[in-house]
Amino acid sequence: MGLGLIWFVIAIIVPLVCFLYWIYFRPTSLWTGFFFIMLVGSLYTTLIIQSEKISTQLAIGLAMPGILFLLITGIFGLFTGVIALFWNERILLKREGFSLSNLLPLLVALGLIAFQVMTIVLAYYLDNPYIITFSMFINMLFFYVISLFFFYMITSFLYNVFPIFGKVDYIIVLGAGLIDGERVTPLLASRIDIAVKLFNSQKNKKNHEPTIILSGGQGSDEKISEAQAMMNYVEEKNYQLGAVYLEEKAKNTKENLLLSEAIAYQKDSIKNFNRKNIVIASNNYHILRAGKLGYQAGISARGIGAKTKLYYLPTAFIREYIGYLALTKKRHLIIFGGIFFISLLMLALQLFVS
């Protein structure tokens, strides 16, 4: 009985409390995804343990999908990932054309192949302590980066599906590149559409009209600002909205948020976005990093993500993940340094023993 209670507290209550805290107060932190996986894994394990008391066959039947998933992922995950990335690259170039950003799936696939080849080559020199240390260091780095990417995807999904509670004060629509320098792309149109959908939901269900801020400056190759192009789209669609502000100076996501806050101060005389219910409207792959940038700038915001074409998601997520690593690079450099230090300690121990 005591052991069961200890298991319940450690395996269920602790992950549940941690997950609820992070999803509500720190939704852009990757700890959100980590504790979600920990909670799901604990519930799944508990279900198998409890079912074994009823029937061993039932427990085995419940455990098999998880075991097969881990085996397939562990044995074939890297190979399958490489094939999928090559296939995605083919479709991406066919539909979107050649660009450096569109080569990301290919570059990642080649990197995974290089990692596998290097692992095989290093296996021939396992009697050399320096080679063993280098191999261990590379493998630990690889595991860390892949794990982070997995937690990033889970956290991004949770940030996308988390419901919007209460009355929304401001909906910030993030700008993007324009067609012929003056018309919104389908991608940008989808951001506006989902913002309008939230506006209508607030109006119909809560009898409240949030203020919409269309944010985006004018690029060097654009005839008008992205904010003005978005406003033109709103007028063409004859969307019936309340207050709509244009923020026409931002050049990146961080400026989108900070300058939108300044516009709200100018128009509504609010000091800042503190104690305001802020929602960022962008594409589903982008809102997590946008929310993270907002958090670092002192703006706590939720996000609503417009759907993105499936074939484009791998490239978009890889790019956003790289952006996240750059955004939080100090933390990762410290961890890389820790891994390097552990590797040196292991090398010293091997040399001492030998």
VENKANOR-V440305 format. One line per field, one symbol per residue. phi: phi as a letter, one per 20 degrees, with the letter a starting at -180 (. if undefined). psi: psi as a letter, one per 20 degrees, with the letter a starting at -180 (. if undefined). Layout:
phi=???
psi=???
//
This chain:
phi=.fffffffffedfffffffffffeecfeeffgfffffffffffffffffffffebffffffffggfffffffffedgfffffffffffffffffedneafffeggfffffffffffffffffffcfeeffffffffffffffffffffffffffffffffeffeemeeecdeeefbgdelmbdffgffffffffffffgfffffedlcdfeddedredffddecffffffffffffelfedefcdddddfdbfffgffffffffffedlefaefmdedcedbegfdffffffffffendebeccdffcggfefgfffffffffffffdfffffffgffffffffffffffffff
psi=gghhgggggghggghgggghgghghliiqihghghgggggggggggggghhhhgphhggghhhgggggggggghgiggggggghggghgggghhhirpqghijghgggghhhghggghggghhikiiohhgggggggghhgggggggggghggghgghhgipqoqappgpoooprrqqpkjiqqrhghhhggghghggghghghhjlpoqppooppaorhjqhrqhghhhhhgghhilpnrcpoqpokipirgghggghhhhghgggjkqgajpjqopppoaqhihhghghghgghjjopqrqppqqqpghigggghgghgghgghhkhgghhggghgggghghghghgghgg.
//
